[in-house]
Amino acid sequence: MESEFKINIFDIMQTSTPAGRIAEDGAPAGDTIRNLILDNWDQHEKITIFFEGIAEMTRPFIDEAFAKVMETRTLDEFNAKLHFPDASDRIVKALNAAVKLRLKIIKAAQEREDEARGL
């Protein structure tokens, strides 16, 4: 296993204001970043994500790129694997809010599924 995989959001997105959930017409979006994270998850001890050059990200982009990782990984795994060394306070706040909301969505879906199965 290699020690670190680095992701530079600006280099991939080619904009200081990343937006969008799903890549369309060849343009990268939140799912581009999420897939890059998940494709490299098992091959690296940590994944470092850099935000240099990023002024602002939309909520849908943050949810798709980062929070939806929680659909296949636990919060502990997320916190242990992903590192955001240059994230501003505003970015950290937006990431935390997106992860909290995604965890609520996952929990509600699980409760509905359990209810449907009569558990």
TIROLO-988496 format. One record per residue (C-alpha): residue in one letter; x, y, z. Coordinates in Angstrom, 2 decimals. Example, Ala and Ser with C-alpha at 12.3 -4.5 7.8 and 13.67 -1.06 7.14 Angstrom:
BEGIN
DRENFI  code        x        y        z
DRENFI     a    12.30    -4.50     7.80
DRENFI     s    13.67    -1.06     7.14
//
This chain:
BEGIN
DRENFI  code        x        y        z
DRENFI     m     0.00     0.00     0.00
DRENFI     e     1.35     3.39    -0.92
DRENFI     s     1.42     6.01     1.78
DRENFI     e    -0.35     9.00     0.21
DRENFI     f    -2.53     9.97    -2.73
DRENFI     k    -2.88    13.71    -3.41
DRENFI     i    -5.89    15.40    -4.96
DRENFI     n    -5.74    19.06    -5.98
DRENFI     i    -9.33    20.24    -6.46
DRENFI     f    -8.39    23.25    -8.59
DRENFI     d    -6.20    21.19   -10.95
DRENFI     i    -9.02    18.74   -11.56
DRENFI     m   -11.95    21.15   -11.69
DRENFI     q   -10.10    23.97   -13.52
DRENFI     t   -12.15    26.60   -11.70
DRENFI     s   -12.00    28.45    -8.39
DRENFI     t   -15.72    27.81    -7.86
DRENFI     p   -16.41    24.07    -8.35
DRENFI     a   -20.06    23.17    -8.82
DRENFI     g   -22.26    20.34   -10.01
DRENFI     r   -23.00    16.82    -8.84
DRENFI     i   -22.58    14.71   -11.97
DRENFI     a   -19.97    15.07   -14.71
DRENFI     e   -21.64    15.92   -18.00
DRENFI     d   -20.20    16.74   -21.42
DRENFI     g   -16.75    15.71   -20.18
DRENFI     a   -16.66    18.48   -17.57
DRENFI     p   -15.64    17.28   -14.08
DRENFI     a   -18.07    17.59   -11.16
DRENFI     g   -18.51    16.32    -7.61
DRENFI     d   -18.77    12.69    -8.69
DRENFI     t   -15.38    13.03   -10.41
DRENFI     i   -13.75    13.82    -7.07
DRENFI     r   -15.71    11.17    -5.15
DRENFI     n   -14.79     8.48    -7.68
DRENFI     l   -11.13     9.52    -7.49
DRENFI     i   -11.25     9.23    -3.69
DRENFI     l   -12.96     5.83    -3.70
DRENFI     d   -10.84     4.43    -6.56
DRENFI     n    -7.70     5.17    -4.51
DRENFI     w    -9.09     4.32    -1.06
DRENFI     d    -7.63     0.83    -0.68
DRENFI     q    -4.31     1.59    -2.38
DRENFI     h    -3.20     4.40    -0.05
DRENFI     e    -2.86     4.92     3.68
DRENFI     k    -4.14     8.48     3.38
DRENFI     i    -5.71    10.71     0.78
DRENFI     t    -4.74    14.36     1.01
DRENFI     i    -7.06    16.89    -0.59
DRENFI     f    -5.82    20.39    -1.41
DRENFI     f    -8.03    23.44    -1.91
DRENFI     e    -5.42    25.95    -3.07
DRENFI     g    -7.04    28.28    -5.60
DRENFI     i   -10.58    27.39    -4.52
DRENFI     a   -12.67    30.42    -3.58
DRENFI     e   -15.98    28.66    -2.98
DRENFI     m   -17.71    25.34    -3.64
DRENFI     t   -21.44    24.77    -4.02
DRENFI     r   -23.29    22.62    -1.49
DRENFI     p   -24.27    20.02    -4.12
DRENFI     f   -20.62    19.73    -5.18
DRENFI     i   -19.43    19.25    -1.58
DRENFI     d   -22.15    16.69    -0.90
DRENFI     e   -21.39    14.69    -4.04
DRENFI     a   -17.60    14.90    -3.80
DRENFI     f   -17.10    14.33    -0.09
DRENFI     a   -20.22    13.59     1.96
DRENFI     k   -21.43    10.79    -0.31
DRENFI     v   -18.24     8.91     0.56
DRENFI     m   -20.19     8.17     3.76
DRENFI     e   -22.50     5.89     1.76
DRENFI     t   -19.71     3.30     1.53
DRENFI     r   -17.37     4.27     4.39
DRENFI     t   -17.89     5.00     8.09
DRENFI     l   -17.27     8.37     9.67
DRENFI     d   -14.22     6.93    11.46
DRENFI     e   -12.82     5.61     8.17
DRENFI     f   -13.52     8.99     6.52
DRENFI     n   -11.73    10.89     9.30
DRENFI     a    -8.77     8.50     9.36
DRENFI     k    -8.22     8.39     5.58
DRENFI     l    -9.01    11.89     4.28
DRENFI     h    -6.84    14.87     5.13
DRENFI     f    -7.56    18.51     4.26
DRENFI     p    -4.35    20.36     5.30
DRENFI     d    -5.02    23.71     3.61
DRENFI     a    -8.80    23.90     4.04
DRENFI     s    -9.96    27.30     5.28
DRENFI     d   -12.35    27.55     8.22
DRENFI     r   -15.16    28.22     5.74
DRENFI     i   -14.36    25.05     3.77
DRENFI     v   -14.08    22.95     6.95
DRENFI     k   -17.45    24.30     8.12
DRENFI     a   -19.06    23.47     4.75
DRENFI     l   -17.53    19.96     4.75
DRENFI     n   -18.76    19.28     8.29
DRENFI     a   -22.26    20.50     7.48
DRENFI     a   -22.43    18.34     4.34
DRENFI     v   -21.21    15.22     6.19
DRENFI     k   -23.70    15.74     9.04
DRENFI     l   -26.59    16.16     6.59
DRENFI     r   -25.52    13.10     4.56
DRENFI     l   -25.31    10.99     7.76
DRENFI     k   -28.90    12.04     8.62
DRENFI     i   -30.05    11.10     5.10
DRENFI     i   -28.33     7.70     5.37
DRENFI     k   -29.84     7.07     8.82
DRENFI     a   -33.35     8.01     7.65
DRENFI     a   -33.05     5.72     4.62
DRENFI     q   -31.88     2.86     6.85
DRENFI     e   -34.80     3.42     9.24
DRENFI     r   -37.28     3.34     6.33
DRENFI     e   -35.69     0.15     5.03
DRENFI     d   -35.81    -1.48     8.48
DRENFI     e   -39.46    -0.41     8.86
DRENFI     a   -40.34    -1.89     5.46
DRENFI     r   -38.75    -5.20     6.49
DRENFI     g   -40.67    -5.13     9.78
DRENFI     l   -37.64    -4.75    12.03
//
